Every structure is written in C-alpha cells, then in structure tokens.
Amino acid sequence: MVKQSKNSEPKKSEVIRSWEIVFPNDANPHGTMFGGKLMAIMDKIAAIAASRYAGKSVVTASTEAIVFKRPVRVGYRIQIQSRVVWVGTTSMVVKVDVFAENPITCEQVHCTTARFNFVALDANDKPTPVPPLRVETADEKRQHELAEFVIKQALERKKKALETS
C-alpha cells in the first residue's frame, strides 16, 4: 500500500465545480472541442481542488486515466467537477468529471473523466505534508480504492521510465 499522511486530523474534501462554454476557437474541424483544451481546463479545476484541500500551493505531478467518452460540441456548456479522492504524504489524486450540456434542451451527458496527481509545496517550493483524507461514504471508498490503484501504476511507470533513461 502507498504511504499516507498522518500529520493531522483527517479532512473531508469538497467538490469544486466550474462552468465553461465551448466557442469555435476551442474546436477542431469536426466542430468538437480540442481534447487538449479540455484537459487544460480540467487540470486548472483539479489544481483548485487540490490547493483548497491542502491549504497550500500545488503542482501537477502527472495526469492519469483520461477517458474521452463523448465529444463536446461548439456552443455546448461544460460543467467540470473535481474532488480530492486520495492523499499520500505530500501528494493527492484528484478525480475530475466533465458533463456537456446542450444549450437548447439543457440535457447533460458525462463526456470525460480523469485523475490528476498533485504535490503540495511549501514556501520554498519543496514537497510538504497534506492532511489525511476522511473517507466515509461507499462512493468515497470506491473512488479512494481506485485512486490507490491508479497511483501505484503511476509510480511503477515512473520507476521504469527512470530506469530506461
């Protein structure tokens, strides 16, 4: 099991929500949003969730398991939801979900999901401890277990990459 922080009382994470609208300059020739543009928005909202949880500055360490389920059309609104789902000593995994909303019908569909890994930094830009995560509901436990699996895979990939460089 990956080591978890024990430096303070467990803390509940909050859901951070944000809205955007997809303009033509955000889209490819097919009239759908660029994946990279969506990833940048997701990273920004995930960073807000991580920094609010940690109470510190954070940096993105890696991006894991991005799944583009459905395209997002020009003119659609997107709602981005992020939440810290796993905490290590200085690192956090943030799950991000994106929902596309038709501006005429207001119908929403889950279009993208991902996990981002962040590291909290102190005033000298060095990794610093974050509070342990309080996991209570069945969904929180499931997301925590999945994030544990994702972080283990990320660490294994990093180790292999360092061995071959």
N, C-alpha and C positions, 0 to 999 in steps of 0.2 A: 504494500500500500504506500502511496505517496505521502510524505510527511505533511502534517497540517499544523497550522499556527496554534500556539497555546498561550499567547501573550496577553490575553484579556478575556473578558466575558464574551460569549457567543453573541453575534449580532445578526439581526434579520436583514435580508436585502430587500430593496424596494424595486418596483418595476418602473423604469424610465420610458416614457412614451414621447414620440415626436411625429409630426406630420410634414410631408413634402408633397409637392405636385410635380409631375413629370412634364417638362417642356420639350419642344422639338430639339433643342441643343443638347438634351440629355439622352437622345435616342440614336439608334443605328438606322441604316437604310430600310429596315423592316418595320420601323415605327414603334420599336420597343426599346426600353431603357437599356443603356450600356450596363453590362454586369459590373464593370469596374467602378462606374459612378455609384451604383447601388452599394457596392462593397465599401466605398469611402464613407458614405452616409452611415452605414451600419457600424463601421469602425468608430466613427465620431460618437454615436449614441452609446455604443458599448463602453467607450472611454469615460463618458459621463457617469454611467452606472458604476464602473469600477472606481473612479475617483471619489464619487459620493460615498460609496461603501467604505473605502479605505480612509477617507478623510485626508488624502494625500495626492500628490501628482502621480500619474501613471504613464507607462509607455506600453505600446502593443508589442508583445513578445512573439506572437505567432497567430495565424489565422487557421482554424481547423474546420473541416467538415462543412464547407459551404454547399448547400443544395439549392439550386435554382429550380423550383417546382413548376412555376408558370411564368410566362413573360408579363411584363408590366407595360401597358400601352401609354403612348403620349396622351396627356390630358387626364390620366388617372391620378388619384391621390394615393399616397402610400403612408401607412402608419407603421412606424418602427417601434418595437417593444424590446427592451433589453433588461436583463437581470443577472446579477452575480449568482451562479449556481454551485460554485465550488471554490474553496480557498485553501491555499497552501501556506507556507510560512510568509513569503513575500509576494506570492502570485495569486491570481484569481482567474477563473474561467467565467466568461460572460456569455450567456445564450442570447441570441438576437433572432427575433422573428419579424418578418415583414408581411404586411397584408396590403393588397392592392384593392382600391375601392373605385368602382365605376362611378363617375360623377353624375350620371343620369339616374341610375337605379339605386345607388348607394350600396349595392351588393359588394361584400368583401370576400376575397379569397386569399388563403395563405399562399404566398408566392415564393418566399425564400426563408431559409433558416441557416444559422451558422453559430459557431462558437469561436470566441476570440480569447486569447490568453494575454493577460496584462501583468506587469510587475509594478509594484508601488515603489516610489522613490522618495528618499529623504531630501533635505535641503542641499546636500552635496551630490545629488543625482546618483546615489547608491541605493541598491535594494534595501527596503525596510519592512519590518513585520506589519501584517494587517490582522485585524481581529478575526477569530474563528467564526465560521458561518453557523447560524442556528437553522437547522433543517427540521421542519415539523410535519408538513403535510405529505401525503402519499406522492403527489406530483413533485414536490421539492426533493423527496428522497430519490425518486426515479431520475430526475434531472441531475442530481448530485452523483449518483452511481454512473450515469452515462458520461458525465464530465470527468469523473475519475478515470474511466476507460480512455477517453479522448486525450487526457493529459499524459497518461502512461505511453500511449502511442506517439505523442509528440516528443516526449523525452527520448524514446527509443530511436526515432528518426533523427533527432538532433545528435545523439551519440554516434550513430552510423555515419552521418554526414561529416562529423568532426574526425572520425577515424579515416575517412577516404580523402580528406583534404590535404 
